[in-house]
Amino acid sequence: MQESDHRYKVDRPTQSDQEIQEKLGLEDDGESTLLLGVRRKIANACSCSKSSCMKWVTGVFPILSWMRAYEKSWIAGDLVAGLTVGVVHIPQSLAFSILAGLAPVFGLYTSFYPVLLYTLMGTSRHISVGTFAVTSLMTQSVVFRHYPPDLDQVATNATVNGTTPSPLGALGSLTELDLKRAGVAAALTFIMGLFQSLFGLLRFGFITSYLSEPVIQGFTTGAAFQVIVSQTPPALGIVIQRFSGPLAFFLSWIDIFRNLPNVHVATLVISIICILLLTVGREVNIRYKDRLKFPIPTEVIIVIVAILASHFGNFKDRFAVNVVDDVPTGFPAPQLPDFSILGSIIGDGFAIAVVGFAISVSLSKLYAIRHGYTVDPNQELVAYGAANLLPSFFLCFPSAAALARCEIQDNTGGRTQVVGILSVFIVLIVILVLGPIFEPLPRSVLASIIIVGLFGIVGQLANLKTMFNTSKLDFAVWITTWLAVLLLGVDLGLLVGTVFAIATVIARTQLPRFEILANIENTDIYKAKGRYRNQTDSSGTVIVKMHASLYYANKDFFKRKLLSAVGFDPSEVIAQKKEAESKQKNENLNNNKSSSLNWMRRRFKRGSVSQSVTTVAIEVEDPPMKPDNNQQLPCDTVIVDCASFGFVDYAGGKLLRQLHDSFQKLEIRFLLTNCNDDVRGQLVRSGFMEGAGKDATFVSTHDAFVYSQQMRNAENASEDDTRL
């Protein structure tokens, strides 16, 4: 291998951290950078100037910023994307509303209010908020927990009398059961929006860091399987028992197979045709993505054809096909959600808030990276919170960004959230005028749209091979989360996956890689001892490095590995020396006593008792014992490379001080290197720096190593002079 021509040479004395700080004029007050950052943010938040107020307003409503920079060249792309996404919203909103256990019309409301609010407050330019399969499935579990589907068989067909003024306005034609379920979903939306808003105001955008990519992929894939099993009965035209809790996924499939003889032939034919056409359309859009100016709206075309065929073919009466039925026009009057059940659904609201935000912000970051801009996770939380909190008063169910609509928005040339404004107008027209047109639409068509729409999420299974080869632990997290969702359900599955992912991180920090380092000859580079050629003989100096932060959970591991590398436990050596000194002292005392008694006997014979007492007092006095130097310790310097210490907590700082004190008693140098400011601050607060002195921490491992060699040479020279 040809040696690199890029070289550098450094000629300077060894530098401790204290010397560097004194030369640069830095003050070490021990305050962590985290606290400094918090102080600065509080100071900025408390300032009240015109510019800060404008910054706050544009921060809450980003539309005021990007609309001023809007370019005319973006109009065409936004127009096409807005119309396309708006049209796609219609069948998806109807389908996902049914998936949520609600009447189809509530999906239209959820595709209107949240989209409008996110357009005003969101920072992403390319995500499409509204109905989504995973959040709809989680909503269904809560709705059916309070009002099971069995009630559909015994529910009265009584509706709110149109001749009596109804506070629900446009919803006067729906059953009482539909309205009660909508109330449960609205209460869940309220809790979800409240949590997301609080997280945003408290700047808790970092919570998504605990939902790693394997967790999100495993969770969404498992949720997709759960959605598919829930949509298989309407696609087959059968009715199965509803299962909940552990193993519900497998029990549902068992019941589906039991009811296969009862499949409704007409519904099955419609589903097969729709799934085939939707799959073909999806593949064409994927394979010819670069050639098509915009994706083929297969869903919209199939919905239009199905409506016409069902209307003119009278599918409902002639073939007993289950259709959408009543889709009232107009908006409901605002009303309070069902607050009486908030206590029983607060856990579900928290789970769906985290899931909705995690999925949405993941998509927003994906498109931000693709198009070269940034999103603010905290403002995104505020936007999602507002997009759920306020619509909950208009009977909307939980919303989030949907991957399929986001891809359509991006592929059709959408550049900004003007797309959202245009799609809102499309949904508005349907709500006010065109709603009844969708009444003859077979529900099996909507089930087919949902199933095919999840193919992309189920396709994440193809990532498992790459993940297995890349990281076995991430693979285990993916599989664990996926299986947990299938076995335990969506909510508990997410909890299990997240806890397992965090447990793997804790395990990796509790049992991290620990290395004994050695210097590469003629360099300032230090690598694992024995794994590289041309390493300097560092006998007398032990250099170690732990690849993790030092805190209470791994301090015992660190100590055990360090003492193993050193070859002895200083506490045991000290105890042995004390025991040897005590033993030697007792032996000397016994010898002195024996000598004194013999002397006294001789003196007694001579009659000089008075003098003997004085002599005994002098002879028994024990001089201080010197340490036993016969035991040769294997090293005189221990160096800990702290470059991988992101932080050191109280327990870790206390351990370092104890180790230093123990080695110091044996006249062994205990040095720390590469300490960042936070670690050094903790060392100051824990008292390590006060007890160790300024020469205990060095700016680099090489500085400490050279220092130890110089000190050893000086000590050897001093011993030689003493001998001479």
C-alpha positions, 0 to 999 in steps of 0.5 A, a space after each residue: 500500500 502506498 503511503 499517503 503524501 498528506 503528513 503533519 508534524 507536531 512538536 509541543 510539550 505534553 499538555 494537561 487539560 488544566 494547562 490548556 484551559 489556563 493558556 486559553 483563558 477558559 473558566 471551568 465552572 462545572 456547568 454542563 452544556 445541557 444546562 447552558 442550552 436550557 438557560 439560553 432557550 429560556 432567555 430567548 423565550 422571555 425576550 419580547 421585541 418586535 422581531 422575536 414576536 414576528 419570529 414566534 408568529 411565523 414559527 407557529 404559522 409557517 405558511 406566512 414564511 413560505 407563501 412570501 417566497 412562493 414562486 410562479 413556476 410552482 403553480 402548475 405542479 401544485 395545481 395538478 398535485 392538489 386536484 389529484 390528492 383531493 380526489 384520492 382523499 375521497 375513497 380513502 376517507 370513506 374506506 378508513 372511516 369504515 376501518 375505524 368502525 364509523 360511518 363513512 361520512 366521518 372520514 370526509 370530515 377527517 380529510 377536511 379539518 386536519 388538512 386545513 389546519 396542518 396546511 397553516 401550521 405544518 413545516 413539511 411541504 410534501 406530506 398529506 395529512 388525513 385518514 390513515 390505516 394504522 391510526 384508523 385500526 387503533 381507533 377501531 379497537 377503542 370504538 368497538 371496546 365501547 360499542 361492539 359490532 354485535 350491537 349492529 344486529 340489535 341496534 334500532 334504526 331510529 334516527 334523529 327526527 328531521 322535523 325536530 331541530 337537531 344539534 348535529 345538523 347534517 347528521 340527522 339521518 345517522 343512527 344513534 349507534 353511529 353517533 355514539 361511536 363517533 363520540 368515542 372516536 372524537 374523544 380519542 382524537 381530543 386526547 391525541 391532540 392534547 398530548 401532541 400539543 403538550 409535547 410540542 409546547 414542551 419541546 418534546 420532539 425528541 421522543 421520536 428518537 425512542 421509536 427507532 426505524 426497526 420499531 416503526 417498520 416492524 410496527 407498521 408492518 404488523 399493523 398492516 397485517 392486522 388491517 388486512 385481516 380486518 378487511 378480509 371479511 367485507 372483501 369476502 362478504 362474510 361476517 365473523 366474530 370480533 376478537 380482541 386481546 392476545 391472539 386476536 389476529 390468529 383467532 380472526 383468521 381461524 374464523 375467516 376460514 371457518 366461514 369460507 363456505 358462506 362467502 358472498 359470491 357477488 362480493 367476492 367477484 367485485 373484490 377480485 376484480 378491484 384487487 387485480 386492477 388496483 395491483 396492476 395500476 400500482 405496478 404501472 405507476 411504480 415501474 413507469 414512474 419516470 415516464 408518467 407525468 403523474 400517477 394513474 389515479 387507479 383508485 378514483 377510476 375504480 370508484 367511479 366505475 363501481 358507483 356507476 355499475 352498482 347504481 345502474 345494476 342495482 347491486 344492493 337489491 339484486 345481489 344483496 351487496 353491502 354498500 356505503 348507503 347513507 352519506 349526508 351532506 353538510 357539516 355537523 354543528 360543533 359539539 363537545 366530545 364524550 368527556 365521560 370516557 376520557 379516563 378509560 382511553 387516556 392510555 390509548 390516546 397517548 399511544 396513538 399520539 406517539 404513533 401518529 406523530 412518529 409516522 408523520 414526522 418520519 415521512 416529513 423528514 424523508 421528503 425534507 431530505 429528498 428535496 433539501 429542506 428541514 422540518 422542525 419536529 417540535 412545530 410538527 408536534 404543535 401542528 399535529 396537535 392542532 390538527 387533531 385537537 380542534 377537529 375533535 369538536 367536529 366529530 373527526 377521528 385521529 389523523 396522520 400522514 399517509 405514505 400513499 398520498 404523500 407519494 402521489 403528492 410528490 410524484 405529481 409535482 407538488 412543491 408546497 402545502 398549496 396542495 393541501 389547500 386545493 385538496 381541501 376544496 375538493 373534499 369540501 365540494 363532496 361534503 356539501 354537494 356530492 356526498 350522496 353520489 357515493 351511497 351505491 359504492 360497494 364496501 368491498 371496493 373500499 376494502 380492496 382499496 385498503 388492502 392494496 394500499 398496504 402492499 407497500 407497507 407489507 413490502 417492508 418484509 423485504 428489508 429483513 435480509 439486509 437488516 439481518 446482515 447489517 445488524 442482528 440486534 436491529 433485526 431482533 427489534 424488527 421481528 420482536 415488534 412485528 410479532 408482538 403486534 400480531 400476538 398482542 395487538 397494535 397498542 401493546 405490540 408498540 409498547 413491547 417493541 419500544 421497550 425491547 429496543 430500549 433494552 437492547 440499547 441499555 444492554 449495549 451500554 451495560 456490556 460495551 466493548 472494552 479495549 486495552 490500547 497500545 501505541 502504534 510505533 512512531 505515531 500518536 495513534 492508539 489501537 487495540 493491543 495485539 490486533 495491529 503490527 508495529 505497536 510500541 512496548 508499553 510495559 509499565 503503562 496500561 491504557 484502556 478504553 470503554 466504548 460507552 458513557 460511564 454511568 451507574 448501570 455499567 460502572 461495575 463492568 468498567 471497574 471489573 474490566 479495568 482491574 482485569 487489564 491492570 492485573 490486580 485490585 489495588 484495594 486488595 493489595 492495600 489490604 494485604 499490605 496492611 495485614 502484613 504490616 499488622 502481622 509484622 507489628 505483632 511479631 515485633 511486639 512479641 519479640 520486644 516483649 520476650 526480650 524485655 522479659 528475659 532482660 527483666 529476669 536477668 536484672 531481677 536476679 541482680 536486684 535492679 527492678 526500678 531500672 528495668 521498668 524504665 527500659 521496658 517503656 523504651 524498648 516496647 515503643 514500636 517505630 512506623 512500619 514501611 510498606 512491603 516493597 517485595 511485591 512488584 506491581 505490573 504497572 506504574 501508570 493507568 490511563 483511561 481514554 474517555 473519548 467515548 464517554 458522552 457523559 459521566 454520572 454521579 456514580 461514575 464520577 465517584 468510581 473514578 475518584 475511588 480508583 484514583 485514590 486507591 492507585 495513588 496509595 500504591 504510588 501508581 499514576 491514574 490518568 484520564 484523557 480526551 474528556 469532553 466539557 461535560 465529563 470534565 464538569 462532572 469530574 469537578 463536581 464529584 471532587 475528582 479534580 480536587 483530589 487528583 490535581 492538575 496532572 490527572 487529565 490530559 488533552 490526548 492519550 499520547 500526551 498522557 503516555 509521553 508524560 508517564 514515560 517521562 515520569 518513569 525515566 525521571 524516577 529511574 534516574 533518581 533511584 540510580 543516583 540514590 544507589 550511587 
